[in-house]
C-alpha cells in the first residue's frame, strides 16, 4: 500500500509519530544553562541573574503554550522571543525583539548541537 507521498507501508500497519513532551526523550535542562550562558555573554550587567532569568524564561514559555485557539498562531520561536524580551526588559535592559530573537536562536542552535538524551533512552 502506498501513502500520498508514495512511500510504501506494509498493509495493516500504521506509521507512528512520537512526540517528546519534555523530559521524556531529550534532556531539556541543558536549554536553561545554555540560554543563561548566552545571556551572561550578551548582557554582563545582569550576568549574576542570568540563570534565574533563563529558568523564568523556560517557565514563561511553558505557561504560554498552549495558547487560546482564537488568537493568531505564533511559532515557538516568536513566543519564546516575546517571553525573553519581557524578562530582559524587566531586568532593566533596553532590548528589541530582533536582537533578542538572535540570542535565542543562537542558544537553540547550540542546544541542538549538544542535546543529550534522557537517562534510559537509547
C-alpha positions as a Markdown table, in Angstrom:
| # | Residue | x | y | z |
|---|---|---|---|---|
| 1 | Unk | 0.0 | 0.0 | 0.0 |
| 2 | Unk | 1.3 | 3.5 | -0.9 |
| 3 | Unk | 0.6 | 6.6 | 1.0 |
| 4 | Unk | 0.0 | 10.1 | -0.5 |
| 5 | Unk | 3.8 | 10.7 | -0.6 |
| 6 | Unk | 4.4 | 7.5 | -2.5 |
| 7 | Unk | 6.1 | 5.7 | 0.5 |
| 8 | Unk | 5.1 | 2.1 | 1.0 |
| 9 | Unk | 3.9 | 0.8 | 4.3 |
| 10 | Unk | 3.1 | -2.8 | 5.0 |
| 11 | Unk | -0.6 | -3.5 | 4.7 |
| 12 | Unk | -2.4 | -3.3 | 8.0 |
| 13 | Unk | 0.4 | -1.3 | 9.7 |
| 14 | Unk | 0.2 | 2.3 | 10.6 |
| 15 | Unk | 3.2 | 4.7 | 10.8 |
| 16 | Unk | 4.0 | 6.0 | 14.2 |
| 17 | Unk | 4.9 | 9.6 | 15.2 |
| 18 | Unk | 6.5 | 10.2 | 18.5 |
| 19 | Unk | 6.3 | 13.5 | 20.4 |
| 20 | Unk | 8.7 | 14.5 | 23.2 |
| 21 | Unk | 6.5 | 16.1 | 25.8 |
| 22 | Unk | 9.5 | 17.3 | 27.7 |
| 23 | Unk | 12.0 | 15.3 | 29.8 |
| 24 | Unk | 10.9 | 12.1 | 28.2 |
| 25 | Unk | 13.4 | 11.7 | 25.3 |
| 26 | Unk | 15.7 | 14.8 | 25.2 |
| 27 | Unk | 17.2 | 16.4 | 28.3 |
| 28 | Unk | 15.6 | 19.9 | 28.3 |
| 29 | Unk | 17.5 | 21.1 | 31.4 |
| 30 | Unk | 20.5 | 21.9 | 29.2 |
| 31 | Unk | 18.4 | 24.5 | 27.5 |
| 32 | Unk | 18.4 | 26.6 | 30.6 |
| 33 | Unk | 22.2 | 26.5 | 31.2 |
| 34 | Unk | 22.9 | 27.3 | 27.5 |
| 35 | Unk | 20.4 | 30.3 | 27.5 |
| 36 | Unk | 21.9 | 31.5 | 30.7 |
| 37 | Unk | 25.4 | 31.4 | 29.2 |
| 38 | Unk | 24.3 | 33.4 | 26.2 |
| 39 | Unk | 22.6 | 36.0 | 28.4 |
| 40 | Unk | 25.7 | 36.3 | 30.6 |
| 41 | Unk | 27.9 | 36.9 | 27.5 |
| 42 | Unk | 25.5 | 39.3 | 25.9 |
| 43 | Unk | 24.4 | 41.3 | 29.0 |
| 44 | Unk | 27.2 | 41.4 | 31.6 |
| 45 | Unk | 25.3 | 43.8 | 33.7 |
| 46 | Unk | 22.8 | 41.0 | 34.7 |
| 47 | Unk | 25.3 | 38.1 | 34.5 |
| 48 | Unk | 24.7 | 37.2 | 38.1 |
| 49 | Unk | 20.9 | 36.8 | 37.4 |
| 50 | Unk | 21.3 | 35.0 | 34.1 |
| 51 | Unk | 20.5 | 31.5 | 35.4 |
| 52 | Unk | 17.3 | 32.7 | 37.2 |
| 53 | Unk | 16.3 | 34.6 | 34.1 |
| 54 | Unk | 16.7 | 31.5 | 32.0 |
| 55 | Unk | 14.7 | 29.5 | 34.4 |
| 56 | Unk | 12.0 | 32.1 | 34.3 |
| 57 | Unk | 12.1 | 32.1 | 30.5 |
| 58 | Unk | 11.5 | 28.3 | 30.5 |
| 59 | Unk | 8.6 | 28.6 | 32.8 |
| 60 | Unk | 7.2 | 31.6 | 30.9 |
| 61 | Unk | 7.5 | 29.7 | 27.6 |
| 62 | Unk | 5.7 | 26.7 | 29.1 |
| 63 | Unk | 2.9 | 28.9 | 30.5 |
| 64 | Unk | 2.4 | 30.5 | 27.1 |
| 65 | Unk | 1.6 | 27.2 | 25.4 |
| 66 | Unk | -1.0 | 26.0 | 24.6 |
| 67 | Unk | -2.5 | 29.3 | 23.6 |
| 68 | Unk | -6.1 | 30.3 | 23.0 |
| 69 | Unk | -7.1 | 28.8 | 19.6 |
| 70 | Unk | -8.8 | 32.1 | 18.7 |
| 71 | Unk | -5.5 | 34.1 | 18.8 |
| 72 | Unk | -3.1 | 34.4 | 15.9 |
| 73 | Unk | -0.7 | 31.5 | 15.5 |
| 74 | Unk | 2.8 | 32.2 | 16.8 |
| 75 | Unk | 5.7 | 29.8 | 16.4 |
| 76 | Unk | 7.6 | 28.7 | 19.5 |
| 77 | Unk | 10.4 | 31.0 | 18.4 |
| 78 | Unk | 8.1 | 34.0 | 18.4 |
| 79 | Unk | 6.5 | 33.1 | 21.7 |
| 80 | Unk | 10.0 | 32.4 | 23.2 |
| 81 | Unk | 11.3 | 35.6 | 21.9 |
| 82 | Unk | 8.4 | 37.6 | 23.4 |
| 83 | Unk | 8.9 | 35.9 | 26.8 |
| 84 | Unk | 12.6 | 36.7 | 26.7 |
| 85 | Unk | 12.1 | 40.3 | 25.7 |
| 86 | Unk | 9.7 | 40.8 | 28.6 |
| 87 | Unk | 12.2 | 39.3 | 31.1 |
| 88 | Unk | 15.2 | 41.2 | 29.8 |
| 89 | Unk | 13.2 | 44.5 | 30.0 |
| 90 | Unk | 12.1 | 43.6 | 33.5 |
| 91 | Unk | 15.8 | 43.4 | 34.4 |
| 92 | Unk | 16.3 | 47.0 | 33.1 |
| 93 | Unk | 17.7 | 46.2 | 29.6 |
| 94 | Unk | 16.6 | 48.1 | 26.5 |
| 95 | Unk | 16.2 | 45.2 | 24.1 |
| 96 | Unk | 14.2 | 44.7 | 20.9 |
| 97 | Unk | 12.7 | 41.5 | 19.5 |
| 98 | Unk | 15.2 | 41.1 | 16.7 |
| 99 | Unk | 18.2 | 41.3 | 18.9 |
| 100 | Unk | 16.6 | 39.0 | 21.5 |
| 101 | Unk | 15.5 | 36.6 | 18.8 |
| 102 | Unk | 19.1 | 36.3 | 17.6 |
| 103 | Unk | 20.3 | 35.5 | 21.1 |
| 104 | Unk | 17.5 | 32.9 | 21.5 |
| 105 | Unk | 18.3 | 31.3 | 18.1 |
| 106 | Unk | 22.0 | 31.1 | 18.9 |
| 107 | Unk | 21.0 | 29.4 | 22.2 |
| 108 | Unk | 18.7 | 26.9 | 20.5 |
| 109 | Unk | 21.3 | 26.2 | 17.8 |
| 110 | Unk | 23.9 | 25.4 | 20.4 |
| 111 | Unk | 21.4 | 23.2 | 22.3 |
| 112 | Unk | 20.5 | 21.2 | 19.2 |
| 113 | Unk | 24.2 | 20.6 | 18.6 |
| 114 | Unk | 24.8 | 19.4 | 22.3 |
| 115 | Unk | 21.4 | 17.8 | 23.1 |
| 116 | Unk | 21.6 | 14.8 | 25.3 |
| 117 | Unk | 19.0 | 12.0 | 25.6 |
| 118 | Unk | 17.4 | 11.4 | 29.0 |
| 119 | Unk | 18.6 | 8.6 | 31.1 |
| 120 | Unk | 17.2 | 5.2 | 29.8 |
| 121 | Unk | 16.7 | 6.4 | 26.2 |
| 122 | Unk | 18.9 | 5.0 | 23.5 |
